[in-house]
Amino acid sequence: MAKDNNATNNQRKRMALLVFALVVLAGLIAGFFYVRYKKTHISTDDAFVEGTIHTVASRVTGTVLKVYVSDNEFVKKGSLLVELDGDLYQRALRKAEAAWKAEQGRLEEIEASIDVQKKKIELARASLEKAGIQRKALESAVQARRAEVKAKGALLEKARKDLQRAEALYKKQVIPEDRLETARTSYSTAEASYLAAKALLRESIVALKGQDATIREAEAGLQAEERVLDNLNAALRAQRENIARRKAEAEIARLNLSYTKIYAPDDGYVTRKAVEVGNQVQAGQPLMALVSLDDVYIIANYKETKLDRIRPGQRVKIKVDAYPEKTFWGRVHSIMAGTGAAFSLFPPENATGNYVKVVQRVPVKILLEDGTDPGHILRIGMSVIPTVLTNE
């Protein structure tokens, strides 16, 4: 009986040792695979779904006339969301366009005046050129008549000497009286011719001086016409600036009118709608948000001690709290160039003397693989658990 008890006890001890050995072996195997898993899998539960959120705001002040969408409605890019009362902006546009057209009419008037003024200047230049030609003719006439006066003077001097000689010879009774009369007649004729030539010379000089005055007057008239043209050109430049300003005002008025219709900037779901018909909205006031589910991504805040094994391009297994039975896949896109605390509203101040070291977390952006969320069931803000597969 004692022998049977001893055999039973020994058998129990061996079984216990075997069980213990198996447990230890299982623990070692589990530990091996756990360590191996931890080396190739980096997980965090500090991760959320992020995406592009378009804030839809009014660019102008106005009263809401119509609202075409409701909360959580899907809209396509370019869809009309909200319409403001555009009556005031329509009037402003008509006024701006009328002012623009008026300035254009004024520009046409100035351009027509410039054309007329250019013709006046052409006529003034032609008149001045003609006066110059006439002056040259008068100057030539003066020179010719001076030469004629000089020649007539020489003839008069010769006739005077001939008369003096004839009178002297007549006193000596060398020549008859008729020759003396002939000499006197020749002298009178030469004197009359000389005086007539001098009179013509004086007339030519007076005419030349008058022509000089005419030229000065023509030059002054041309300069005056050119000054008028300069003033018109200055007015033309100023008018073009006025037109550019009026055109810009009309374009701004047209833009403001177009801003009374607010369109969707992208495909997405309407969220946070805060506008109703009759509301008075201000420029820049947010009216709603559009959430695009086509480009959602994950922001995972990993501990800084894990970053040495995370690289862009590594595959990521993603579990979502809302869909525990589903698995999503993504790729590491990039690692933020700073910790989350460094870019917080109130970054930590470590120079106060009460520093306590805390392991920092660095945001890592993870993009979903194509086709991993065909139904767009992921929503911005959902909690996820991404696991980076460092061996892939």
Backbone torsions as a table, in degrees:
resi	resn	phi	psi	omega
1	MET	NA	-42.5	179.0
2	ALA	-65.7	-37.0	179.6
3	LYS	-66.3	-39.7	178.5
4	ASP	-62.8	-39.1	179.0
5	ASN	-65.0	-42.4	-179.9
6	ASN	-63.9	-41.9	179.4
7	ALA	-63.4	-40.4	178.8
8	THR	-64.1	-43.3	179.8
9	ASN	-62.9	-41.5	179.8
10	ASN	-64.4	-39.7	179.2
11	GLN	-64.3	-39.7	178.3
12	ARG	-64.7	-40.4	179.5
13	LYS	-63.3	-43.4	180.0
14	ARG	-63.3	-40.2	178.2
15	MET	-64.0	-41.0	179.0
16	ALA	-64.1	-42.7	178.9
17	LEU	-64.2	-39.6	179.4
18	LEU	-64.3	-44.6	178.2
19	VAL	-62.1	-44.0	179.5
20	PHE	-60.8	-42.7	180.0
21	ALA	-64.0	-41.6	178.7
22	LEU	-64.1	-40.4	178.6
23	VAL	-63.4	-45.1	179.1
24	VAL	-61.8	-44.1	179.5
25	LEU	-62.6	-43.5	178.0
26	ALA	-62.4	-39.8	178.2
27	GLY	-64.0	-41.4	178.7
28	LEU	-64.0	-43.6	179.0
29	ILE	-63.3	-44.9	179.0
30	ALA	-62.6	-41.9	178.4
31	GLY	-62.7	-39.8	179.1
32	PHE	-60.9	-49.1	-179.0
33	PHE	-68.8	-32.5	177.8
34	TYR	-65.4	-46.1	178.7
35	VAL	-63.1	-42.9	179.1
36	ARG	-63.2	-41.3	178.7
37	TYR	-62.4	-44.2	-178.3
38	LYS	-65.3	-29.5	179.3
39	LYS	-73.7	-27.5	-176.4
40	THR	-110.0	-3.3	-179.4
41	HIS	-133.1	123.7	179.3
42	ILE	-120.2	116.0	-175.5
43	SER	-116.6	161.1	172.3
44	THR	-156.3	147.1	175.0
45	ASP	-102.0	3.4	176.8
46	ASP	-93.1	69.7	-176.4
47	ALA	-148.7	148.9	-174.9
48	PHE	-144.9	156.9	174.8
49	VAL	-79.0	130.0	176.9
50	GLU	-123.3	169.8	179.7
51	GLY	-175.1	-179.0	-179.1
52	THR	-83.8	124.7	176.9
53	ILE	-116.3	115.2	178.7
54	HIS	-92.7	118.3	174.5
55	THR	-83.4	120.8	179.9
56	VAL	-95.4	117.4	-177.8
57	ALA	-130.3	158.4	177.4
58	SER	-83.4	140.5	177.3
59	ARG	-91.2	-14.2	-178.8
60	VAL	-133.4	163.1	176.2
61	THR	-85.5	141.5	178.4
62	GLY	176.1	177.2	178.4
63	THR	-98.6	133.1	-178.4
64	VAL	-69.3	122.8	-179.4
65	LEU	-94.6	-43.3	-179.5
66	LYS	-146.0	146.3	172.2
67	VAL	-122.5	122.2	-171.1
68	TYR	-100.4	-2.2	-176.1
69	VAL	-132.1	166.4	176.1
70	SER	-130.2	171.2	-178.6
71	ASP	-59.2	141.3	175.0
72	ASN	66.8	12.2	177.1
73	GLU	-82.7	139.3	177.1
74	PHE	-85.6	132.7	179.5
75	VAL	-129.3	151.6	177.3
76	LYS	-92.2	156.5	177.2
77	LYS	-57.8	132.2	-179.3
78	GLY	90.4	-3.0	178.2
79	SER	-69.7	141.6	178.3
80	LEU	-74.0	123.7	-177.5
81	LEU	-101.4	-51.7	-174.5
82	VAL	-139.3	144.5	176.1
83	GLU	-126.3	128.6	177.5
84	LEU	-97.6	161.2	176.3
85	ASP	-67.4	116.8	-175.2
86	GLY	-102.9	13.9	-176.0
87	ASP	-61.2	-47.9	-179.5
88	LEU	-63.0	-39.7	-179.2
89	TYR	-71.7	-31.0	175.5
90	GLN	-66.4	-41.6	177.4
91	ARG	-65.1	-42.5	178.7
92	ALA	-61.4	-38.0	178.4
93	LEU	-66.1	-44.6	179.3
94	ARG	-62.1	-41.3	179.0
95	LYS	-64.0	-44.0	-179.1
96	ALA	-66.1	-40.3	179.2
97	GLU	-67.8	-37.5	177.4
98	ALA	-63.9	-43.0	177.9
99	ALA	-63.4	-39.0	178.9
100	TRP	-63.4	-45.5	179.6
101	LYS	-65.1	-37.6	178.3
102	ALA	-62.6	-42.6	178.5
103	GLU	-66.0	-35.3	176.8
104	GLN	-65.7	-38.9	175.7
105	GLY	-62.7	-40.9	177.0
106	ARG	-63.8	-37.1	177.7
107	LEU	-63.2	-42.9	178.8
108	GLU	-62.7	-38.1	177.5
109	GLU	-63.2	-43.7	179.8
110	ILE	-64.9	-41.6	179.0
111	GLU	-63.1	-39.8	177.0
112	ALA	-64.7	-41.6	177.8
113	SER	-62.9	-36.8	178.3
114	ILE	-65.2	-41.9	177.8
115	ASP	-61.0	-44.5	178.1
116	VAL	-62.6	-42.7	-178.2
117	GLN	-65.8	-36.9	177.1
118	LYS	-63.0	-39.0	177.2
119	LYS	-65.4	-39.5	176.7
120	LYS	-61.5	-41.2	179.5
121	ILE	-65.6	-39.5	177.1
122	GLU	-61.2	-43.1	177.9
123	LEU	-64.5	-42.1	179.9
124	ALA	-63.8	-40.2	177.9
125	ARG	-66.9	-40.0	177.4
126	ALA	-63.3	-41.7	178.1
127	SER	-63.4	-42.1	178.7
128	LEU	-64.9	-40.9	178.9
129	GLU	-64.2	-41.8	178.2
130	LYS	-63.2	-42.1	178.5
131	ALA	-63.0	-36.8	177.6
132	GLY	-65.0	-40.9	177.8
133	ILE	-63.9	-43.2	178.4
134	GLN	-62.7	-37.8	178.9
135	ARG	-63.8	-41.8	178.6
136	LYS	-60.8	-39.9	178.1
137	ALA	-64.5	-43.2	178.8
138	LEU	-65.6	-38.7	178.8
139	GLU	-65.0	-39.0	176.3
140	SER	-64.8	-39.5	178.4
141	ALA	-64.1	-40.7	178.4
142	VAL	-62.0	-45.5	179.7
143	GLN	-62.7	-41.6	179.2
144	ALA	-64.8	-41.2	-178.5
145	ARG	-73.4	-28.9	172.9
146	ARG	-65.6	-41.5	176.8
147	ALA	-64.1	-39.0	178.7
148	GLU	-65.6	-41.6	177.8
149	VAL	-61.9	-40.4	179.3
150	LYS	-63.3	-43.6	179.2
151	ALA	-66.1	-43.8	178.7
152	LYS	-63.5	-35.1	178.1
153	GLY	-65.9	-39.5	177.9
154	ALA	-64.4	-42.0	177.5
155	LEU	-63.9	-39.7	178.8
156	LEU	-64.5	-40.5	178.9
157	GLU	-64.0	-40.8	178.6
158	LYS	-65.0	-42.4	179.3
159	ALA	-64.6	-36.5	178.8
160	ARG	-65.0	-43.1	179.2
161	LYS	-66.6	-39.8	177.9
162	ASP	-62.6	-38.7	179.3
163	LEU	-66.6	-43.3	179.1
164	GLN	-61.7	-42.3	179.6
165	ARG	-66.4	-40.4	-179.9
166	ALA	-65.1	-40.5	179.0
167	GLU	-63.6	-40.0	179.9
168	ALA	-66.6	-41.7	179.7
169	LEU	-69.3	-33.8	179.3
170	TYR	-67.8	-38.3	178.1
171	LYS	-63.1	-32.2	178.8
172	LYS	-87.1	2.5	178.9
173	GLN	59.8	36.9	177.8
174	VAL	-87.8	-33.9	-180.0
175	ILE	-119.8	157.6	179.7
176	PRO	-78.7	173.4	-176.2
177	GLU	-69.5	-33.0	-177.9
178	ASP	-64.9	-31.5	176.8
179	ARG	-70.8	-33.8	176.0
180	LEU	-64.7	-41.1	179.5
181	GLU	-65.6	-36.5	177.5
182	THR	-62.7	-42.3	179.1
183	ALA	-64.9	-40.4	178.8
184	ARG	-64.4	-40.1	179.2
185	THR	-64.2	-42.5	179.4
186	SER	-62.6	-39.7	179.2
187	TYR	-65.3	-44.6	-179.3
188	SER	-62.3	-41.4	178.8
189	THR	-63.8	-43.5	-180.0
190	ALA	-65.4	-38.1	179.6
191	GLU	-66.0	-43.1	179.5
192	ALA	-63.6	-41.4	178.9
193	SER	-64.9	-39.1	179.2
194	TYR	-65.5	-44.8	179.9
195	LEU	-64.8	-38.3	178.1
196	ALA	-64.4	-39.6	178.9
197	ALA	-65.4	-40.0	178.3
198	LYS	-65.1	-38.6	178.8
199	ALA	-63.8	-42.6	177.5
200	LEU	-64.1	-36.6	178.0
201	LEU	-64.4	-42.9	178.5
202	ARG	-61.9	-41.5	178.2
203	GLU	-61.5	-41.1	-180.0
204	SER	-66.4	-39.7	178.9
205	ILE	-64.8	-42.4	177.8
206	VAL	-61.8	-43.1	179.0
207	ALA	-63.3	-38.4	178.9
208	LEU	-65.5	-42.9	177.5
209	LYS	-63.4	-40.5	177.2
210	GLY	-62.6	-38.2	178.4
211	GLN	-67.8	-36.0	174.9
212	ASP	-60.4	-42.4	177.7
213	ALA	-63.6	-40.0	178.1
214	THR	-62.0	-40.8	179.2
215	ILE	-64.9	-44.0	178.3
216	ARG	-60.8	-41.1	178.2
217	GLU	-64.6	-40.5	178.8
218	ALA	-66.0	-39.9	177.7
219	GLU	-63.6	-43.6	178.1
220	ALA	-62.3	-41.2	178.2
221	GLY	-63.5	-40.5	178.3
222	LEU	-64.1	-43.8	178.4
223	GLN	-62.3	-39.8	178.7
224	ALA	-63.9	-43.1	178.7
225	GLU	-64.7	-37.6	178.4
226	GLU	-67.1	-36.6	176.1
227	ARG	-64.7	-39.9	176.7
228	VAL	-60.7	-42.0	178.3
229	LEU	-64.0	-41.0	177.4
230	ASP	-60.4	-43.5	178.8
231	ASN	-63.5	-39.5	178.4
232	LEU	-66.3	-39.2	177.5
233	ASN	-64.9	-39.9	176.0
234	ALA	-63.1	-42.1	177.4
235	ALA	-64.2	-35.0	178.2
236	LEU	-64.2	-44.3	178.5
237	ARG	-62.8	-44.7	179.1
238	ALA	-63.2	-38.1	-179.5
239	GLN	-67.9	-36.9	176.5
240	ARG	-64.3	-37.4	175.2
241	GLU	-64.7	-40.7	177.0
242	ASN	-61.3	-42.0	179.8
243	ILE	-64.5	-42.3	178.7
244	ALA	-61.0	-40.4	178.8
245	ARG	-66.8	-44.4	179.3
246	ARG	-65.1	-37.4	178.0
247	LYS	-64.3	-43.1	178.4
248	ALA	-62.6	-40.1	178.2
249	GLU	-63.4	-40.4	178.6
250	ALA	-66.0	-39.4	178.8
251	GLU	-65.8	-40.1	177.3
252	ILE	-63.4	-42.6	178.3
253	ALA	-62.9	-39.1	178.3
254	ARG	-66.1	-40.6	177.4
255	LEU	-63.5	-45.0	179.9
256	ASN	-60.0	-38.6	177.2
257	LEU	-65.0	-41.2	179.4
258	SER	-66.7	-28.2	-179.5
259	TYR	-71.1	-11.7	177.3
260	THR	-71.7	-13.0	172.9
261	LYS	-110.2	118.8	-174.0
262	ILE	-104.6	123.7	-175.3
263	TYR	-111.4	160.2	179.4
264	ALA	-72.2	127.6	-179.7
265	PRO	-76.1	-15.8	-178.2
266	ASP	-163.9	169.5	172.5
267	ASP	-67.1	141.2	177.7
268	GLY	170.7	-179.9	-179.5
269	TYR	-103.0	136.0	179.4
270	VAL	-72.6	127.8	176.3
271	THR	-137.6	160.1	176.8
272	ARG	50.0	43.7	177.7
273	LYS	-68.3	123.5	-177.2
274	ALA	-130.2	42.7	-178.7
275	VAL	-143.3	140.4	177.5
276	GLU	-137.9	161.9	178.7
277	VAL	-59.0	133.5	179.4
278	GLY	96.2	-14.4	178.3
279	ASN	-64.3	143.7	172.5
280	GLN	-96.6	116.4	-176.3
281	VAL	-110.8	153.0	179.2
282	GLN	-107.1	159.6	177.3
283	ALA	-62.5	130.1	-179.2
284	GLY	87.6	-2.8	-178.9
285	GLN	-75.4	125.2	178.0
286	PRO	-66.4	134.5	-180.0
287	LEU	-108.0	-33.8	179.3
288	MET	-168.7	177.1	175.9
289	ALA	-128.2	148.4	175.3
290	LEU	-114.9	125.0	-179.9
291	VAL	-107.7	120.2	177.3
292	SER	-93.2	123.8	180.0
293	LEU	-95.4	4.7	179.5
294	ASP	-81.5	-20.0	-176.2
295	ASP	-129.8	39.9	176.1
296	VAL	-71.5	154.9	-180.0
297	TYR	-148.7	175.1	-177.6
298	ILE	-112.3	135.8	169.2
299	ILE	-111.7	111.3	-178.8
300	ALA	-111.4	126.9	-178.6
301	ASN	-95.6	97.7	-178.7
302	TYR	-92.1	149.6	175.9
303	LYS	-64.6	144.6	-177.7
304	GLU	-62.1	-24.0	-179.7
305	THR	-73.7	-11.2	-178.9
306	LYS	-102.0	-6.9	-171.5
307	LEU	-71.2	-20.9	-176.2
308	ASP	-65.5	-16.9	-178.9
309	ARG	-107.8	2.5	-179.4
310	ILE	-101.1	129.5	-179.3
311	ARG	-134.1	146.7	173.6
312	PRO	-58.0	138.6	-180.0
313	GLY	100.6	-16.4	179.8
314	GLN	-68.8	145.3	-178.8
315	ARG	-77.4	149.0	-176.8
316	VAL	-130.7	130.1	172.8
317	LYS	-93.9	129.5	-172.0
318	ILE	-123.3	125.5	172.4
319	LYS	-111.6	138.9	-177.1
320	VAL	-114.7	133.1	-178.7
321	ASP	-58.5	-35.4	-176.9
322	ALA	-73.4	-23.0	-178.7
323	TYR	-131.3	72.5	-174.8
324	PRO	-63.2	-22.8	-177.7
325	GLU	-85.7	-8.6	-177.1
326	LYS	-104.6	150.0	176.0
327	THR	-123.9	130.3	178.4
328	PHE	-112.5	156.4	-178.0
329	TRP	-126.9	146.0	179.6
330	GLY	-150.8	-175.2	178.8
331	ARG	-134.5	143.1	175.6
332	VAL	-65.3	123.4	-179.7
333	HIS	-93.2	-50.3	-176.3
334	SER	-163.7	163.2	177.7
335	ILE	-116.8	130.3	-176.7
336	MET	-62.3	144.0	-178.1
337	ALA	-84.6	47.7	179.5
338	GLY	164.7	160.2	178.7
339	THR	-78.5	164.2	177.6
340	GLY	-64.0	-36.2	-179.4
341	ALA	-66.5	-33.8	-177.7
342	ALA	-64.6	-27.4	-177.9
343	PHE	-108.2	15.7	177.9
344	SER	-75.8	168.1	-178.7
345	LEU	-62.1	-37.5	177.3
346	PHE	-123.9	87.4	-179.0
347	PRO	-63.9	150.5	-177.3
348	PRO	-65.1	143.1	175.9
349	GLU	-109.1	107.3	-172.9
350	ASN	-96.0	8.6	-177.6
351	ALA	-102.8	20.6	-176.6
352	THR	-93.2	-8.4	177.8
353	GLY	96.9	-8.9	179.8
354	ASN	-115.3	42.0	-175.6
355	TYR	-71.2	132.8	173.3
356	VAL	-125.2	121.2	-177.2
357	LYS	-69.4	129.6	177.9
358	VAL	-129.9	134.3	177.2
359	VAL	-64.7	122.7	-177.3
360	GLN	-83.8	158.3	177.4
361	ARG	-116.7	139.2	-177.5
362	VAL	-116.0	126.1	179.3
363	PRO	-66.7	133.5	176.3
364	VAL	-120.4	127.6	-179.1
365	LYS	-91.1	129.2	-178.7
366	ILE	-122.6	123.7	177.5
367	LEU	-95.7	139.7	178.2
368	LEU	-72.9	143.8	175.5
369	GLU	-72.3	150.9	179.2
370	ASP	-59.7	132.8	177.0
371	GLY	84.3	-1.9	-178.8
372	THR	-77.3	-20.5	178.4
373	ASP	-135.6	66.1	-175.7
374	PRO	-65.4	-28.6	-178.3
375	GLY	-89.5	1.7	-179.1
376	HIS	52.5	50.4	-179.3
377	ILE	-87.9	-14.5	177.3
378	LEU	-74.5	136.5	-179.7
379	ARG	-120.3	145.7	-179.0
380	ILE	-61.0	133.0	179.5
381	GLY	98.3	-10.6	179.0
382	MET	-64.2	144.5	177.1
383	SER	-82.5	136.5	-179.4
384	VAL	-135.5	163.3	175.2
385	ILE	-124.2	98.3	178.3
386	PRO	-89.0	142.5	177.1
387	THR	-124.7	114.9	179.9
388	VAL	-81.2	126.2	177.8
389	LEU	-93.2	98.3	-173.5
390	THR	-72.3	-13.6	-179.8
391	ASN	-93.2	7.2	179.2
392	GLU	-120.3	NA	NA
